[in-house]
Every structure is written in structure tokens, then in C-alpha cells.
Amino acid sequence: MDISTTANPHPVDDARLAEILASPGFGIHFTDHMVTIEWTPERGWHDARVTPYGPLTLDPATAVLHYAQETFEGMKAYRHPDGSVHLFRPEENGKRMIRSSQRLALPKLPVEDFVAAVEALVKVDERWVPDNADGGGEKSLYLRPFMFASEAFLGVRPAQHVTFMVIASPAGAYFKGGVKPVTLWLTEDYTRAGRGGMGAAKTGGNYASSLVAQQEATTHGCDQVVFLDAQDGTYVEELGGMNMYYVFDDGRIVTPATGTILEGITRASIIELAGKLGHQVEERRFSIDEWREGVSSGAITEIFACGTAAVVTPVGSLKWAGGEVPAPASTELTMRIRQALVDVQFGRADDTFGWMHPVG
Ligand SMILES: *Cc1c(COP(=O)(O)O)cnc(C)c1O
């Protein structure tokens, strides 16, 4: 796949860029360029290009605006102490986008083209990848590949014109002033995914349906919402955008597997990492009763959530309409796993798993 490049004639100047990278926030500032690739049934993927970042002009009948035929990915580029820039397991994001796109009846973008598109953007906007020379921070360049039905047509069928894009946004440390446990709200009114639904796909619709439950969590003073399975309302699925882990006093760790969760790349990496640290990892259904009883008996010593944005975050108390489970006793293993992952990502530890993918 050839990717043409049209350089931005008005890139953000160095002084302004330094200001942005000093305090990037999340998803607020965007780099100088973006990648676009088009798809039609006749031509397949074509017209791959890097162009100046800017607004899209869309016909009001563009299918994604009506029927939400869309998939996306989330990943980061990390600057290592020697100045080199690396992606974390980008092929896994490419493979997951194929799985998501199959569920949404979108075309498959080959993994090598997905990775090439992400790399092209990171290379052209390399100066936007923050360093952490100011000491131990976790700044990175967040990358957002996405694919959508760009055909202007109101009939309900898979779009015959699809657009894939990559945009990038510098991201600050998720936790300012130190890692702090998130409090969770257990929603009993809403679910995120049912059998045969889109739960395992990374698609905007899952996020749209989670927002009202997140509002409920906020109203009750909680940071995030926990979803249970749609069939029985018994088994823990995940948070709106993070997977869950439970640590037991005998060293076992359990992560829910239900067929309707979004299988995170962070989650998968922790399965390998925890295995190497000598922990037995169980992927299985995990009921809300096991949570309640495990914390109150002391059998569950730690709970954490994981995803690209926060990496690993300890979980504190769980609240629902009728009660509360307090925070588990410890965050020891949680913080150890977090540090091990972050150290590999930021090039401060040996990459024994071969997870890092150098760019350029
Ligand atoms: C992206 C996402 C995750 C986390 O996946 P990572 O690959 O670890 O970032 C978890 N749950 C949902 C619903 C997601 O969309």
C-alpha cells in the first residue's frame, strides 16, 4: 500500500507545541496531520494519504450518522529515554479492528496496512510524541484509528463506501498526583451487551449505550459504572471501557470471560505478565456474589481495572441502590503489574515479551 503525503503548510509552531505537551490533557489537542484510506467494493482499499489535520465535509445522508456502522481502536506511541518512539502491540489492534469490522459488516483492513497507516502518522507527527524528561511521567501520543460508513445513502445495508482514518492526540498521565482507586457504581437498569450483540466489538454504539449508566454512576458519586451480563444479571462483564481483574489471597487472579466483553489488549498482556510472575490466571464467569463474599471474607485481596488509557487502576468500593462493598485490603500486586507494564511501554525495562514495535 502506497501512502501519499501532503505536508501541513501551517504546522503548530514549536513554542505552542511545547505548551501543549507540557499539559496535554486527553483528546483535546490534535496533531498536524491525519491519515485517510478509502474503500469501495470495486476498488478495495485505495487512495491512502497523509494530509493536514482538518474537518471533514460530510453529506447529511452519510450512513454512519444514521445507522452507526463504525469501528474504532485506541493505542499509544511512547517515547523511550533514548528518544526512539514505539507502539505497543499494534498488530493486536489491527487484528481486533478486523474482528470488530466483521461484526459491523465493514470491510477488513489488512493488519499490515493498519500498522503502516498508524506508523505513517506517528512518523510525520513525531515531534508530537511527548518525552517524560520532566521525571517518571506517563505522557504519550494517543492514536485513534477508526472506520465508518461514508456512503451517502439512507437505505439500510452495509455501506458501499467506507473511510478509514487515523488521528492522534497527545495524552497526559491518566492519574495526576498519583494512582488512586476508582469507585464503581453497579447498574441494575442497564446492560452493555447481550448474546449475539456487539459487546465484543469496539464500536461507538457500545459507548453511546453506556453513557446513561455512566451518568447514573456520577449522580451517585462514583467514578465508573460496572455492567452485569444481560441474561441473568449475575455475572460481571466490565466497565464502560476497561476490563476487570480479581486477586485472591492464594495468588490466583481471575478475569471475567463471558463472550460479550471487549477483550482488551491490556487484559491479554496482563494474563501473560501475571503468568510470568507466577500467578495462576483464570478466565471465567465471575458473579457479583463472588465479589461481595470475596471482599467481605478477605479471600479477594485486590481488584483492578485495565485498559490503554489508565493502563491499570485499583478498584475501590462498589455501590448499588441497596448497598455497598468496601474496597479490598490491598493494591500491592495491582501496582506491581501496573509498574511492570508501564516500564516496558516507556522503555524503562527489558521487553522480554517482544511487545514493543519501534517506529521509524
Ligand atoms: C478498548 C476497550 C477496553 C480496553 O481495551 P485495551 O485494548 O486494553 O485498551 C475495554 N473495554 C471496552 C468496552 C473497550 O472499548
The ligand as an SDF file (V2000), in Angstrom:
LIG
                    3D

 15 15  0  0  0  0  0  0  0  0999 V2000
  -10.9980   -0.5440   24.3580 C   0  0  0  0  0  0  0  0  0  0  0  0
  -11.8250   -1.1620   25.4110 C   0  0  0  0  0  0  0  0  0  0  0  0
  -11.2740   -1.8510   26.5180 C   0  0  0  0  0  0  0  0  0  0  0  0
   -9.7930   -1.9130   26.7950 C   0  0  0  0  0  0  0  0  0  0  0  0
   -9.0380   -2.4210   25.7410 O   0  0  0  0  0  0  0  0  0  0  0  0
   -7.4630   -2.1100   25.6380 P   0  0  0  0  0  0  0  0  0  0  0  0
   -7.0700   -2.7680   24.3550 O   0  0  0  0  0  0  0  0  0  0  0  0
   -6.8270   -2.7340   26.8040 O   0  0  0  0  0  0  0  0  0  0  0  0
   -7.3280   -0.6340   25.6230 O   0  0  0  0  0  0  0  0  0  0  0  0
  -12.1420   -2.4500   27.4140 C   0  0  0  0  0  0  0  0  0  0  0  0
  -13.4840   -2.3730   27.2670 N   0  0  0  0  0  0  0  0  0  0  0  0
  -14.0450   -1.7150   26.2260 C   0  0  0  0  0  0  0  0  0  0  0  0
  -15.5240   -1.6620   26.1260 C   0  0  0  0  0  0  0  0  0  0  0  0
  -13.2400   -1.0960   25.2720 C   0  0  0  0  0  0  0  0  0  0  0  0
  -13.8270   -0.4450   24.2580 O   0  0  0  0  0  0  0  0  0  0  0  0
  1  2  1  0
  2  3  1  0
  2 14  2  0
  3  4  1  0
  3 10  2  0
  4  5  1  0
  5  6  1  0
  6  7  2  0
  6  8  1  0
  6  9  1  0
 10 11  1  0
 11 12  2  0
 12 13  1  0
 12 14  1  0
 14 15  1  0
M  END
$$$$
